[in-house]
Amino acid sequence: MANPHIDSLKQRRTQYALGKSLPLSQEAVTALVQDAVKHSPSSFNSQSSRAVILYGAQSLAFWDLVKDALRKVVPAENFAQTEQKIDSFAAGAGTILFYEDQDVVKSLQEKFALYADNFPVWSEQASGMAQLSVWTALANAGIGASLQHYNPLPDAAAAAKWDLPASWKLRAQMPFGSNEAPFGEKSFMDDAERFRVFS
Ligand SMILES: Cc1cc2nc3c(=O)[nH]c(=O)nc-3n(C[C@H](O)[C@H](O)[C@H](O)COP(=O)(O)O)c2cc1C
């Protein structure tokens, strides 16, 4: 059965070949990202997810911070390869940084002590939901993206550069831009191994 939401989910793929042209204005992309995060669910409607949207030179500055951090931990002989990869993310039109506000998590733990152990887990799950919402919305608008995890390497430098609250914990980075290559092949495991249906 055709379903527009499932069609959008199918459209979302990892795109590493990013370019700088966008089919929408920056304002429209910003509104898309904000709406996608805003309308994603969170435990107790705690709205713990935060996003920093970086365009152009700001996005390049973020990937420079990542490079600076990686230079300290990657052996010199492997750095050229690492740099090439980071440059492919920087080649996009922008980057979305996904954060979770740990002050929200802490206050929930204090307020609902019975669930204290669950709130950090639910915060991670909420972040994943927000990430999927944004990624799918971008794909639906014809914008390519991938999901990266260089945290915690650039966290302190990024917090200082964009004056972010100390309670914001970086969870993922999503470079986005024009789709400059077809998507790769994707295989799927058997439904029979994955799902059990009882009626
Ligand atoms: C929780 C999670 C973490 C991921 N981390 C990375 C990552 O660090 N780097 C990366 O290139 N892709 C990452 N991916 C993307 C997956 O590799 C990708 O979604 C998967 O191979 C399926 O391909 P598709 O996105 O084209 O459907 C991650 C995806 C998920 C859901």
The ligand as an SDF file (V2000), in Angstrom:
LIG
                    3D

 31 33  0  0  0  0  0  0  0  0999 V2000
   22.9140    5.1860   14.9910 C   0  0  0  0  0  0  0  0  0  0  0  0
   23.6230    5.3230   13.6660 C   0  0  0  0  0  0  0  0  0  0  0  0
   24.9500    5.6680   13.6300 C   0  0  0  0  0  0  0  0  0  0  0  0
   25.6060    5.8800   12.4100 C   0  0  0  0  0  0  0  0  0  0  0  0
   26.8920    6.3350   12.4080 N   0  0  0  0  0  0  0  0  0  0  0  0
   27.4900    6.6090   11.2410 C   0  0  0  0  0  0  0  0  0  0  0  0
   28.7930    7.1820   11.2190 C   0  0  0  0  0  0  0  0  0  0  0  0
   29.3850    7.4580   12.2610 O   0  0  0  0  0  0  0  0  0  0  0  0
   29.3700    7.4320   10.0060 N   0  0  0  0  0  0  0  0  0  0  0  0
   28.7080    7.1590    8.8320 C   0  0  0  0  0  0  0  0  0  0  0  0
   29.2750    7.4230    7.7630 O   0  0  0  0  0  0  0  0  0  0  0  0
   27.4520    6.6390    8.8250 N   0  0  0  0  0  0  0  0  0  0  0  0
   26.8430    6.3720    9.9890 C   0  0  0  0  0  0  0  0  0  0  0  0
   25.5590    5.8820    9.9980 N   0  0  0  0  0  0  0  0  0  0  0  0
   24.8610    5.6270    8.7130 C   0  0  0  0  0  0  0  0  0  0  0  0
   24.7080    4.1520    8.4070 C   0  0  0  0  0  0  0  0  0  0  0  0
   25.9520    3.5840    8.0810 O   0  0  0  0  0  0  0  0  0  0  0  0
   23.7170    4.0210    7.2580 C   0  0  0  0  0  0  0  0  0  0  0  0
   22.4880    4.6300    7.6170 O   0  0  0  0  0  0  0  0  0  0  0  0
   23.4430    2.5610    6.8990 C   0  0  0  0  0  0  0  0  0  0  0  0
   24.5880    1.9670    6.3450 O   0  0  0  0  0  0  0  0  0  0  0  0
   22.2920    2.4000    5.9140 C   0  0  0  0  0  0  0  0  0  0  0  0
   22.5110    3.1540    4.7390 O   0  0  0  0  0  0  0  0  0  0  0  0
   21.5010    4.3100    4.2980 P   0  0  0  0  0  0  0  0  0  0  0  0
   21.6580    5.4490    5.2770 O   0  0  0  0  0  0  0  0  0  0  0  0
   21.9270    4.6880    2.9110 O   0  0  0  0  0  0  0  0  0  0  0  0
   20.1060    3.7610    4.3490 O   0  0  0  0  0  0  0  0  0  0  0  0
   24.8970    5.6700   11.2040 C   0  0  0  0  0  0  0  0  0  0  0  0
   23.5510    5.3010   11.2530 C   0  0  0  0  0  0  0  0  0  0  0  0
   22.9100    5.1440   12.4610 C   0  0  0  0  0  0  0  0  0  0  0  0
   21.4460    4.8110   12.4800 C   0  0  0  0  0  0  0  0  0  0  0  0
  1  2  1  0
  2  3  1  0
  2 30  2  0
  3  4  2  0
  4  5  1  0
  4 28  1  0
  5  6  2  0
  6  7  1  0
  6 13  1  0
  7  8  2  0
  7  9  1  0
  9 10  1  0
 10 11  2  0
 10 12  1  0
 12 13  2  0
 13 14  1  0
 14 15  1  0
 14 28  1  0
 15 16  1  0
 16 17  1  0
 16 18  1  0
 18 19  1  0
 18 20  1  0
 20 21  1  0
 20 22  1  0
 22 23  1  0
 23 24  1  0
 24 25  2  0
 24 26  1  0
 24 27  1  0
 28 29  2  0
 29 30  1  0
 30 31  1  0
M  END
$$$$
